[in-house]
Amino acid sequence: MRLTTYATAAEFLAAVGPTLAEHEAEHHLVLGVAEGAATSRVPNDNLFLASVHDARGLALAALMGYGAPLLLASDRADVTSASALVWDALGAERRPRFVIGAVGQIEHAVEVWAQSGDRPADITMRQRAHKLTSVDHPASPSGILRLATLADVDLVAEWVAEFEAEALAAVRPQSTRASTERRVAAGEIHLWCDPEPRTMAAAVRPTRRAIAVGGVYTPPQWRRRGYATSCVAALSELLLGRGFEFCVLYTDLANPTSNAIYARIGYRPVRDFLMYELPKPVRD
């Protein structure tokens, strides 16, 4: 096996993109993050980008941004040996707190990594990637989808903070108002309005064939009225109309309500993932 690290996301994509794109929906998280880094005007010097190849081709791709989980992608059944090379390449100073990988691939690798820690690794989230190629239209409440504007930044920033506190509190630093303003200006954030905003959803991580829908949030007082269903359905149809072949959406399997909602819209499961929190290493 041969491990290679990359100085830029473009180099990483050139090496791993053709293989991962064969199952683009399953690997959309890694591909989308890498594509975003490759086209961003913001420096991404803190990215860790690596691949492991053997005689059969790509065994494992690994990507990690500053303060973010380590993302692993592979179509192999066993990535333990390849993961060991990635772990060594990270070094003690860059060891992640969280790692995300596919069910059936990541478990044993994490078990091996955790042997030098102060406790076993903990599963913090069970996720499922879904793919949509056409939208089923469930009964819809009143309202319309519209693009968020800079006049909505205060509201969107508040909702982003509430979403992150509810769904991602242990995983990532809280977004800033400035980062929310950049996302609104970039046209990522969409609102379902009836007539005032009721639900938020974002179009994120475009790749060559697909784009993800994420950050779906409805304040508690507006839930169970069909707003999230209508918002995601309308946004997904909008994105397909722009020429994307399919949309990708990740769900937390601990939330059966959202999984049922997205199934009614037309999202179909493609692969399950685990997010582990890794133990702190034991110091001699």
Backbone hydrogen bonds, N-H to C=O, Kabsch-Sander energy under -0.5 kcal/mol:
donor,donor_aa,acceptor,acceptor_aa,energy
2,R,53,H,-2.9
4,T,51,S,-2.7
6,Y,49,L,-2.1
12,F,8,T,-1.8
13,L,9,A,-2.8
14,A,10,A,-2.0
15,A,11,E,-1.5
16,V,12,F,-2.5
17,G,13,L,-2.3
20,L,16,V,-2.5
21,A,17,G,-2.8
22,E,19,T,-1.3
23,H,20,L,-1.6
24,E,21,A,-1.1
27,H,23,H,-1.7
28,H,25,A,-1.0
31,L,27,H,-2.4
32,G,28,H,-3.3
33,V,29,L,-2.3
34,A,30,V,-2.3
35,E,31,L,-2.7
36,G,32,G,-2.3
37,A,33,V,-2.1
38,A,34,A,-2.3
39,T,35,E,-1.6
40,S,36,G,-0.9
47,L,44,N,-1.6
48,F,64,M,-3.1
49,L,47,L,-0.6
50,A,62,A,-2.4
51,S,4,T,-2.4
52,V,60,L,-2.7
53,H,2,R,-2.5
54,D,57,G,-2.5
57,G,54,D,-1.5
59,A,52,V,-3.3
60,L,52,V,-1.6
61,A,73,A,-2.4
62,A,50,A,-2.8
63,L,71,L,-2.2
64,M,48,F,-2.0
68,A,65,G,-2.0
70,L,98,F,-2.6
71,L,63,L,-3.3
72,L,100,I,-2.2
73,A,61,A,-2.3
79,V,105,Q,-0.6
83,S,79,V,-2.9
84,A,80,T,-1.7
85,L,81,S,-1.2
86,V,82,A,-1.7
87,W,83,S,-2.8
88,D,84,A,-2.1
89,A,85,L,-2.1
90,L,86,V,-2.0
91,G,87,W,-1.2
94,R,91,G,-1.1
95,R,92,A,-0.7
99,V,276,Y,-1.8
100,I,70,L,-2.9
101,G,274,L,-1.9
103,V,272,D,-2.4
105,Q,102,A,-2.0
106,I,102,A,-2.2
109,A,105,Q,-0.6
110,V,106,I,-2.5
111,E,107,E,-2.0
112,V,108,H,-2.1
113,W,109,A,-2.5
114,A,110,V,-2.4
115,Q,112,V,-1.2
116,S,113,W,-0.9
117,G,114,A,-2.1
118,D,280,K,-1.9
122,D,277,E,-2.1
124,T,122,D,-0.6
124,T,275,M,-2.9
125,M,275,M,-1.4
127,Q,125,M,-0.6
127,Q,273,F,-2.6
128,R,251,T,-1.9
129,A,271,R,-3.1
130,H,249,L,-2.5
131,K,268,R,-2.6
132,L,247,C,-2.4
136,D,265,I,-4.2
144,I,193,C,-1.9
146,R,191,L,-2.6
148,A,189,I,-2.5
152,D,149,T,-2.2
153,V,150,L,-1.2
156,V,152,D,-2.9
157,A,153,V,-3.0
158,E,154,D,-1.8
159,W,155,L,-2.5
160,V,156,V,-3.0
161,A,157,A,-2.1
162,E,158,E,-2.0
163,F,159,W,-2.8
164,E,160,V,-2.7
165,A,161,A,-2.2
166,E,162,E,-1.8
167,A,163,F,-2.9
168,L,164,E,-1.8
171,V,168,L,-1.5
172,R,168,L,-1.6
180,T,176,T,-2.0
181,E,177,R,-2.6
182,R,178,A,-2.0
183,R,179,S,-1.9
184,V,180,T,-2.5
185,A,181,E,-2.6
186,A,182,R,-1.7
187,G,184,V,-1.5
188,E,183,R,-2.3
190,H,201,A,-3.0
191,L,146,R,-3.2
192,W,199,T,-2.5
193,C,144,I,-3.0
193,C,191,L,-0.6
194,D,196,E,-2.8
198,R,192,W,-3.2
199,T,192,W,-1.3
200,M,217,Y,-2.6
201,A,190,H,-2.2
202,A,214,G,-3.0
203,A,188,E,-2.2
204,V,202,A,-0.6
204,V,212,A,-2.9
207,T,210,A,-3.3
211,I,246,F,-1.1
212,A,204,V,-2.8
213,V,248,V,-2.6
214,G,202,A,-2.4
214,G,212,A,-0.5
217,Y,200,M,-2.4
222,W,219,P,-2.3
223,R,220,P,-1.3
230,S,226,G,-2.2
231,C,227,Y,-2.7
232,V,228,A,-2.7
233,A,229,T,-2.4
234,A,230,S,-2.6
235,L,231,C,-2.5
236,S,232,V,-2.6
237,E,233,A,-2.3
238,L,234,A,-2.1
239,L,235,L,-2.4
240,L,236,S,-2.3
241,G,237,E,-2.1
242,R,238,L,-0.8
242,R,239,L,-0.6
243,G,240,L,-1.6
244,F,239,L,-1.5
245,E,209,R,-2.3
246,F,209,R,-1.2
247,C,132,L,-2.4
248,V,211,I,-2.0
249,L,130,H,-1.8
251,T,128,R,-2.2
253,L,126,R,-3.3
253,L,251,T,-0.6
255,N,252,D,-2.2
259,N,255,N,-1.6
260,A,256,P,-2.1
261,I,257,T,-2.1
262,Y,258,S,-2.3
263,A,259,N,-1.6
264,R,260,A,-1.7
265,I,261,I,-1.1
266,G,262,Y,-1.3
267,Y,262,Y,-2.4
268,R,131,K,-2.5
270,V,129,A,-3.0
271,R,129,A,-1.2
273,F,127,Q,-2.9
274,L,101,G,-2.8
275,M,125,M,-2.6
276,Y,99,V,-2.7
276,Y,274,L,-0.5
277,E,122,D,-3.2
278,L,97,R,-2.8
278,L,276,Y,-0.6
282,V,116,S,-2.5
